[in-house]
């Protein structure tokens, strides 16, 4: 228990340092790498909490794909830098501090960490734990909850991913017709004509 | 990028392992941590590594963007289709218990199909987004 406390404290401290570094660093490339590191630290915290599935997702998506996509987006930015040093940072600071204080105030009402008596643990969770292995015959409870009990949620998630891809394709394909047509060069005439007209 | 020998050799060694890991996570999600979402991301990460080292052109030659678009929709269709089939068999949307004679077997089949749909959509959409972002003029 003591070791877990120390590990958690160290990880959260690192998380705080990395978060501040992401905001303070001026080079975007370093910020993106630090953001990947942030996700990796978050994944480590999830592992300590024994949430292997969540940690897996965070490591693969946050530290992996998101970083690569951010780098790919960075590569598209123009080379010249824009030195923006906005004045009057006082009121934004006050606003951010006030929001932060309110958020921390909101956490006071939250149940204690790992408290088993909370509503979340006394509701459907007990039923899932009892019934999931019997009803679905699948040992990994997370899979049976995500895919079966909350199948509609997961369908929504997949639709979000699909829509994101669709949006990126439409926006970047429309703004840069050359990119769209070069990518589509293998697929025939129909989409080329669509992009020219759009 | 293609001139770096060590990078190319290492990538060639790593890519099959990453793809195998993706398939393992996809079809082993019922037993261990993971599932369609993670598997799709890992699988696409392997192919993105290929694109980063050997160039996007060679990736889109083997997997045309057209195919990615079709696969991306096919996964959603597989997921929703499983739900519709359950409805046609007289149950609720996404009620897998009716997909087979035995309710547990039906759940197994339903979850397998649904996770496969998630994996296909996630992998192809991630590749699609990467391809659109990474394809730019004067950069190879």
Contacts between the chains, C-beta under 8 A, distances in Angstrom:
chain1	res1	chain2	res2	distance
A	52	B	33	3.8
A	53	B	33	4.7
A	53	B	34	6.8
A	53	B	35	7.3
A	53	B	38	7.8
A	55	B	33	7.9
A	56	B	25	7.8
A	56	B	33	5.1
A	56	B	34	5.6
A	56	B	38	5.0
A	57	B	37	6.3
A	57	B	38	5.6
A	57	B	41	7.8
A	60	B	38	5.2
A	60	B	41	4.3
A	60	B	42	5.7
A	60	B	45	7.2
A	61	B	37	8.0
A	61	B	41	5.5
A	64	B	41	6.6
A	64	B	42	7.8
A	64	B	45	5.3
A	65	B	41	5.3
A	65	B	44	6.9
A	65	B	45	6.1
A	65	B	48	7.6
A	65	B	126	5.6
A	68	B	45	7.4
A	68	B	48	5.8
A	68	B	52	7.8
A	68	B	130	6.8
A	69	B	126	8.0
A	69	B	129	6.2
A	69	B	130	6.3
A	69	B	133	6.2
A	72	B	130	6.0
A	72	B	133	3.9
A	72	B	134	4.6
A	73	B	133	5.5
A	75	B	133	8.0
A	75	B	134	7.3
A	75	B	136	7.0
A	75	B	139	6.7
A	76	B	133	6.6
A	76	B	136	5.6
A	135	B	103	7.4
A	135	B	104	7.2
A	135	B	107	6.7
A	136	B	104	6.7
A	136	B	107	4.2
A	136	B	108	7.2
A	136	B	111	6.8
A	137	B	104	4.2
A	137	B	105	7.9
A	137	B	107	6.6
A	137	B	108	6.1
A	138	B	30	4.6
A	138	B	107	7.3
A	138	B	108	7.0
A	138	B	111	6.5
A	139	B	30	6.9
A	139	B	31	5.6
A	140	B	29	6.7
A	140	B	30	5.7
A	140	B	31	6.0
A	140	B	32	6.5
A	140	B	33	7.1
A	142	B	33	7.4
A	142	B	35	7.6
A	143	B	29	5.2
A	143	B	30	5.5
A	143	B	35	5.3
A	143	B	111	6.6
A	143	B	115	7.3
A	144	B	107	7.5
A	144	B	111	6.7
A	146	B	35	6.5
A	147	B	35	7.1
A	147	B	36	7.9
A	147	B	110	7.6
A	147	B	111	4.3
A	147	B	114	5.0
A	147	B	115	5.8
A	148	B	94	7.9
A	148	B	96	6.1
A	148	B	107	5.9
A	148	B	110	6.8
A	148	B	111	5.7
A	151	B	83	7.1
A	151	B	94	4.0
A	151	B	96	7.9
A	151	B	114	6.4
A	152	B	93	7.4
A	152	B	94	6.2
A	154	B	79	7.7
A	154	B	114	7.1
A	154	B	118	6.7
A	155	B	76	8.0
A	155	B	79	5.4
A	155	B	80	6.4
A	155	B	83	7.2
A	155	B	94	7.2
A	157	B	37	7.6
A	157	B	118	7.9
A	158	B	75	6.7
A	158	B	76	5.7
A	158	B	79	5.7
A	158	B	117	6.9
A	158	B	118	5.4
A	158	B	121	5.3
A	158	B	122	7.4
A	159	B	76	6.4
A	161	B	121	6.0
A	161	B	122	5.7
A	161	B	125	5.2
A	162	B	72	6.1
A	162	B	73	7.1
A	162	B	75	7.7
A	162	B	76	5.2
A	162	B	121	5.7
A	162	B	125	6.1
A	164	B	125	6.9
A	164	B	129	7.1
A	165	B	72	5.7
A	165	B	124	7.9
A	165	B	125	3.7
A	165	B	126	8.0
A	165	B	128	4.9
A	165	B	129	5.6
A	168	B	128	7.5
A	168	B	129	4.9
A	168	B	132	5.4
A	168	B	133	7.4
A	169	B	69	7.7
A	169	B	128	6.4
A	169	B	129	8.0
A	169	B	132	5.8
A	172	B	132	4.9
A	172	B	133	7.3
A	173	B	132	6.9
A	178	B	137	6.4
A	179	B	132	6.9
A	179	B	135	5.3
A	179	B	136	6.9
A	179	B	137	7.8
A	182	B	135	6.3
A	183	B	60	6.7
A	183	B	65	4.7
A	183	B	131	6.2
A	183	B	132	6.9
A	183	B	135	5.6
A	184	B	65	6.2
A	184	B	66	7.2
A	186	B	60	6.9
A	186	B	61	7.6
A	186	B	64	4.3
A	186	B	65	7.1
A	186	B	66	6.5
A	187	B	64	6.0
A	187	B	65	6.6
A	187	B	66	3.5
A	188	B	66	7.7
A	191	B	66	8.0
